[in-house]
Amino acid sequence: MLIKLAALGAAGFVGYQFYRKRRETNEAFAADQAGGPNFAQVRNAGAAATATGDEGKWDAVDEEIDESFPASDPPANY
């Protein structure tokens, strides 16, 4: 009985560590873009600064929209 309880506790601990690690990651940022105590996490513009790095999938409009964020004005050629 004690061995089963210890195994259940160890499985719970491992599961919690996995959950905490997954929760701390942010898919919007590349590995070197976010971090630190800054509450307003801001990344550089462009596909290379995202976690997916979809540089080949972005066109000129996607790039300009990303560069204009968080401003409320759309790009001039949109």
Backbone as a chain_set.jsonl record, in Angstrom:
{"seq": "MLIKLAALGAAGFVGYQFYRKRRETNEAFAADQAGGPNFAQVRNAGAAATATGDEGKWDAVDEEIDESFPASDPPANY", "coords": {"N": [[0.821, -1.19, 0.0], [1.907, 1.253, 0.806], [3.928, 1.552, -1.068], [2.482, 1.86, -3.429], [1.204, 4.287, -2.91], [3.432, 5.995, -2.747], [4.358, 5.756, -5.387], [2.195, 6.884, -6.767], [2.309, 9.493, -5.763], [4.82, 10.283, -6.783], [4.288, 10.15, -9.537], [2.353, 12.143, -9.715], [3.887, 14.382, -9.004], [5.76, 14.5, -11.12], [3.983, 14.905, -13.239], [2.946, 17.432, -12.529], [5.274, 19.029, -12.736], [5.735, 18.842, -15.487], [3.393, 20.092, -16.447], [3.728, 22.688, -15.374], [6.033, 23.526, -16.715], [5.12, 23.556, -19.385], [3.169, 25.524, -19.176], [4.617, 27.83, -18.769], [5.79, 28.434, -21.194], [5.574, 30.387, -24.167], [3.972, 30.651, -27.153], [4.037, 32.77, -28.895], [6.467, 34.011, -28.92], [9.891, 33.851, -29.948], [12.66, 31.873, -28.793], [14.633, 33.615, -27.756], [13.331, 36.019, -27.384], [11.473, 36.775, -25.347], [11.15, 37.256, -21.805], [12.31, 37.674, -18.43], [11.39, 40.118, -15.873], [9.618, 41.883, -17.056], [6.411, 43.052, -17.482], [5.043, 43.737, -19.75], [5.429, 42.032, -22.249], [7.219, 42.262, -25.103], [8.0, 41.573, -28.422], [10.421, 41.514, -31.098], [9.678, 42.718, -34.418], [8.51, 40.714, -37.159], [8.7, 37.501, -38.803], [10.756, 35.862, -37.946], [11.011, 36.37, -35.268], [9.007, 35.022, -34.019], [7.738, 32.055, -32.385], [7.217, 29.952, -34.109], [8.52, 30.706, -36.441], [7.83, 31.187, -39.169], [8.99, 32.196, -41.702], [8.952, 31.904, -44.505], [6.273, 31.868, -45.107], [5.081, 34.315, -44.787], [3.784, 37.267, -46.281], [4.213, 40.548, -47.815], [2.219, 42.169, -46.686], [1.55, 40.806, -44.307], [3.962, 41.125, -42.924], [4.083, 43.942, -42.654], [1.797, 44.448, -41.11], [2.494, 43.134, -38.759], [4.69, 44.686, -38.021], [3.434, 47.076, -37.401], [2.032, 46.63, -35.087], [1.702, 47.394, -31.643], [0.153, 49.493, -32.577], [-2.763, 51.348, -33.571], [-3.26, 52.016, -36.16], [-3.601, 50.836, -39.483], [-1.292, 49.42, -41.935], [-0.028, 51.509, -44.615], [-0.424, 50.547, -47.224], [-2.415, 48.669, -47.075]], "CA": [[0.0, 0.0, 0.0], [2.782, 2.41, 0.906], [4.647, 1.671, -2.343], [1.525, 2.406, -4.395], [1.017, 5.691, -2.568], [4.656, 6.683, -3.141], [4.373, 5.806, -6.855], [1.185, 7.856, -7.163], [2.859, 10.81, -5.45], [5.891, 10.582, -7.743], [3.652, 10.425, -10.83], [1.735, 13.464, -9.602], [4.943, 15.395, -9.016], [6.28, 14.582, -12.49], [2.938, 15.533, -14.039], [2.905, 18.853, -12.196], [6.447, 19.678, -13.315], [5.486, 18.926, -16.924], [2.361, 21.11, -16.623], [4.3, 24.001, -15.081], [6.946, 23.877, -17.799], [4.305, 23.871, -20.559], [2.442, 26.754, -18.92], [5.546, 28.946, -18.811], [6.204, 28.716, -22.552], [4.664, 31.239, -24.921], [4.191, 30.352, -28.559], [4.158, 33.984, -29.693], [7.838, 34.509, -28.864], [11.026, 32.968, -30.179], [13.331, 31.551, -27.531], [15.416, 34.737, -27.241], [12.552, 37.251, -27.483], [10.748, 37.14, -24.134], [11.745, 36.841, -20.553], [12.548, 38.696, -17.433], [10.24, 40.556, -15.096], [8.823, 42.854, -17.788], [5.032, 42.587, -17.61], [4.609, 44.02, -21.123], [6.338, 41.258, -23.083], [7.197, 42.753, -26.471], [9.009, 40.922, -29.249], [10.772, 42.22, -32.321], [8.763, 42.459, -35.53], [8.961, 39.772, -38.173], [8.431, 36.076, -38.589], [11.875, 35.232, -37.253], [10.863, 36.607, -33.838], [7.942, 34.174, -33.496], [8.171, 30.716, -31.996], [7.138, 29.057, -35.261], [9.503, 31.133, -37.428], [7.285, 30.95, -40.513], [9.479, 33.278, -42.556], [8.578, 31.692, -45.891], [4.826, 31.941, -45.272], [4.61, 35.69, -44.629], [3.934, 38.155, -47.43], [4.531, 41.92, -47.417], [1.156, 42.687, -45.818], [1.736, 40.198, -42.987], [5.127, 41.761, -42.304], [3.748, 45.317, -42.268], [0.844, 44.4, -40.006], [3.25, 42.77, -37.568], [5.528, 45.822, -37.652], [2.617, 48.173, -36.897], [1.434, 46.287, -33.804], [0.328, 47.48, -31.219], [-0.503, 50.727, -33.025], [-4.109, 51.088, -34.08], [-3.342, 52.34, -37.578], [-3.146, 49.766, -40.39], [-0.249, 49.849, -42.866], [-0.515, 52.411, -45.653], [-0.825, 49.863, -48.459], [-3.304, 47.566, -46.742]], "C": [[0.869, 1.259, 0.0], [3.541, 2.636, -0.405], [3.735, 2.265, -3.409], [1.3, 3.891, -4.153], [2.237, 6.522, -2.97], [4.745, 6.806, -4.664], [3.369, 6.814, -7.369], [1.667, 9.277, -6.892], [3.951, 11.223, -6.422], [5.309, 10.897, -9.11], [2.977, 11.791, -10.828], [2.762, 14.578, -9.656], [5.502, 15.59, -10.424], [5.252, 15.255, -13.398], [2.834, 17.023, -13.78], [4.093, 19.602, -12.793], [6.284, 19.848, -14.827], [4.468, 20.022, -17.219], [2.936, 22.505, -16.412], [5.24, 24.461, -16.197], [6.177, 24.275, -19.05], [3.582, 25.203, -20.394], [3.344, 27.967, -19.067], [5.996, 29.291, -20.22], [5.146, 29.542, -23.251], [4.965, 31.06, -26.394], [4.359, 31.595, -29.42], [5.606, 34.467, -29.797], [8.844, 33.439, -29.248], [11.765, 32.809, -28.849], [14.074, 32.747, -26.935], [14.636, 36.049, -27.199], [11.889, 37.679, -26.178], [11.507, 36.687, -22.908], [11.956, 37.994, -19.619], [11.268, 39.145, -16.758], [9.325, 41.545, -15.825], [7.409, 42.33, -17.985], [4.489, 42.808, -19.01], [5.585, 43.335, -22.074], [6.183, 41.692, -24.535], [8.314, 42.052, -27.225], [9.337, 41.812, -30.438], [9.776, 41.86, -33.415], [9.378, 41.444, -36.48], [8.729, 38.333, -37.791], [9.542, 35.387, -37.819], [11.774, 35.384, -35.733], [9.739, 35.785, -33.225], [8.481, 32.789, -33.178], [8.157, 29.765, -33.186], [8.142, 29.428, -36.34], [9.078, 30.881, -38.86], [7.708, 32.039, -41.492], [9.038, 33.119, -44.004], [7.099, 31.861, -46.159], [4.282, 33.366, -45.176], [4.788, 36.444, -45.934], [4.176, 39.578, -46.907], [3.482, 42.494, -46.47], [1.28, 42.103, -44.413], [2.881, 40.867, -42.229], [4.791, 43.175, -41.824], [2.738, 45.364, -41.129], [1.569, 44.065, -38.71], [4.119, 43.934, -37.098], [4.72, 46.963, -37.05], [2.018, 47.886, -35.526], [2.255, 46.854, -32.665], [-0.367, 48.768, -31.623], [-1.867, 50.397, -33.637], [-4.238, 51.367, -35.568], [-2.859, 51.175, -38.425], [-2.014, 50.276, -41.275], [-0.838, 50.677, -43.995], [-1.004, 51.698, -46.894], [-1.765, 48.7, -48.207], [-4.633, 47.716, -47.453]], "O": [[0.591, 2.214, -0.726], [3.77, 3.778, -0.803], [4.176, 3.091, -4.208], [1.215, 4.668, -5.104], [2.088, 7.634, -3.478], [5.162, 7.845, -5.177], [3.662, 7.538, -8.321], [1.451, 10.17, -7.711], [4.008, 12.379, -6.841], [5.78, 11.815, -9.782], [3.023, 12.513, -11.824], [2.53, 15.609, -10.288], [5.694, 16.722, -10.866], [5.612, 16.083, -14.235], [2.652, 17.801, -14.716], [3.925, 20.708, -13.306], [6.656, 20.883, -15.38], [4.661, 20.804, -18.149], [2.657, 23.412, -17.197], [5.244, 25.633, -16.575], [6.55, 25.242, -19.715], [3.401, 25.933, -21.369], [2.872, 29.036, -19.455], [6.547, 30.373, -20.422], [3.957, 29.413, -22.962], [6.091, 31.291, -26.835], [4.784, 31.487, -30.57], [5.926, 35.258, -30.684], [8.675, 32.266, -28.917], [11.505, 33.543, -27.897], [14.134, 32.876, -25.712], [15.239, 37.102, -26.993], [11.762, 38.88, -25.939], [12.395, 35.838, -22.981], [11.793, 39.156, -19.991], [10.191, 38.618, -17.034], [8.34, 42.0, -15.243], [7.221, 41.275, -18.591], [3.552, 42.121, -19.415], [6.465, 43.984, -22.639], [5.121, 41.505, -25.128], [9.438, 41.947, -26.733], [8.604, 42.754, -30.739], [9.111, 40.826, -33.347], [10.599, 41.328, -36.591], [8.581, 37.992, -36.617], [9.286, 34.417, -37.107], [12.383, 34.613, -34.992], [9.536, 35.847, -32.012], [9.551, 32.403, -33.647], [8.994, 28.865, -33.267], [8.582, 28.555, -37.088], [9.873, 30.414, -39.676], [6.857, 32.731, -42.051], [8.773, 34.119, -44.671], [6.694, 31.985, -47.315], [3.106, 33.585, -45.468], [5.8, 36.292, -46.617], [4.325, 39.785, -45.703], [3.824, 43.231, -45.546], [1.129, 42.828, -43.43], [2.771, 41.138, -41.033], [5.169, 43.562, -40.719], [2.822, 46.241, -40.269], [1.28, 44.657, -37.67], [4.266, 44.144, -35.894], [5.257, 47.745, -36.266], [1.541, 48.807, -34.863], [3.481, 46.783, -32.748], [-1.401, 49.101, -31.046], [-2.082, 49.3, -34.153], [-5.238, 50.987, -36.178], [-1.822, 50.582, -38.127], [-1.807, 51.488, -41.346], [-2.026, 50.558, -44.297], [-1.915, 52.188, -47.561], [-1.894, 47.822, -49.06], [-5.517, 46.874, -47.293]]}, "num_chains": 1, "name": "protein.A"}
